[in-house]
Amino acid sequence: MKIVDFDDGCLDNFYAKISKNVIRIRKEKKISQLKLANAIGHQNATFLGKAELLAENKHFNLEHLYKIATVLEVSIDEFFKEDEE
């Protein structure tokens, strides 16, 4: 079994990758934060905005990603893809 130091920033990089992909796909689909937030059951865009920006240590969990993928009509694996730039 591999020993991993999860304090070395790997989780931050993982969350950042997911966040960038959520933002990219949401914008490609021309969906506002508020519209997406409402569609996944939030009354306002506060959580979604913070999770996209990783503000206040907020990030998406599996339920959020499942709901977002369903609403945006993409496979959930799209959120885990490496940056193509």
C-alpha positions as CSV (number, residue, x, y, z in Angstrom):
1,M,0.0,0.0,0.0
2,K,1.3,3.4,-1.0
3,I,1.6,6.0,1.8
4,V,0.4,9.4,0.6
5,D,0.9,12.8,2.3
6,F,-2.5,14.4,1.7
7,D,-1.3,17.6,3.2
8,D,1.0,18.3,0.2
9,G,-1.7,20.1,-1.8
10,C,-2.8,17.1,-3.9
11,L,-6.4,17.5,-2.6
12,D,-6.4,21.2,-3.4
13,N,-5.3,20.4,-6.9
14,F,-8.0,17.7,-7.2
15,Y,-10.7,20.1,-6.1
16,A,-9.3,22.9,-8.4
17,K,-9.5,20.5,-11.4
18,I,-13.1,19.7,-10.6
19,S,-14.0,23.3,-10.1
20,K,-12.4,24.4,-13.4
21,N,-14.3,21.7,-15.2
22,V,-17.7,22.6,-13.6
23,I,-17.1,26.2,-14.6
24,R,-16.0,25.4,-18.1
25,I,-19.0,23.1,-18.8
26,R,-21.5,25.4,-17.2
27,K,-20.3,28.3,-19.4
28,E,-20.2,26.1,-22.5
29,K,-23.9,25.3,-21.8
30,K,-24.6,29.0,-21.2
31,I,-26.1,28.3,-17.7
32,S,-25.8,30.9,-15.0
33,Q,-24.7,30.0,-11.5
34,L,-28.1,30.8,-10.2
35,K,-29.9,28.7,-12.7
36,L,-27.6,25.7,-12.0
37,A,-27.9,26.2,-8.3
38,N,-31.7,26.3,-8.5
39,A,-31.7,23.2,-10.7
40,I,-29.7,21.2,-8.1
41,G,-31.9,22.3,-5.2
42,H,-30.3,25.5,-3.8
43,Q,-32.3,28.7,-3.5
44,N,-29.4,30.9,-4.4
45,A,-26.0,30.8,-6.1
46,T,-23.9,31.4,-2.9
47,F,-22.8,27.8,-2.4
48,L,-22.2,27.1,-6.1
49,G,-20.1,30.3,-6.4
50,K,-18.0,29.5,-3.4
51,A,-17.5,25.9,-4.5
52,E,-16.5,27.0,-8.0
53,L,-14.0,29.5,-6.5
54,L,-13.0,27.1,-3.7
55,A,-13.8,30.0,-1.3
56,E,-14.2,29.3,2.4
57,N,-12.9,25.7,1.9
58,K,-16.2,24.9,0.0
59,H,-16.1,22.2,-2.7
60,F,-18.4,19.9,-4.5
61,N,-19.2,16.5,-3.1
62,L,-20.4,13.4,-5.1
63,E,-24.1,14.3,-4.8
64,H,-23.4,17.8,-6.1
65,L,-21.4,16.4,-9.0
66,Y,-24.1,13.8,-9.8
67,K,-26.8,16.5,-9.9
68,I,-24.7,19.0,-11.9
69,A,-23.8,16.3,-14.4
70,T,-27.5,15.3,-14.8
71,V,-28.6,18.9,-15.2
72,L,-25.9,19.8,-17.6
73,E,-26.4,16.5,-19.5
74,V,-22.7,15.4,-19.3
75,S,-21.0,12.3,-18.0
76,I,-19.8,12.8,-14.4
77,D,-16.3,11.9,-15.6
78,E,-16.1,15.2,-17.5
79,F,-15.4,16.9,-14.1
80,F,-12.3,14.8,-13.5
81,K,-10.5,15.4,-16.8
82,E,-7.1,17.1,-16.9
83,D,-6.9,20.6,-18.2
84,E,-6.4,20.5,-22.0
85,E,-4.5,23.7,-22.3
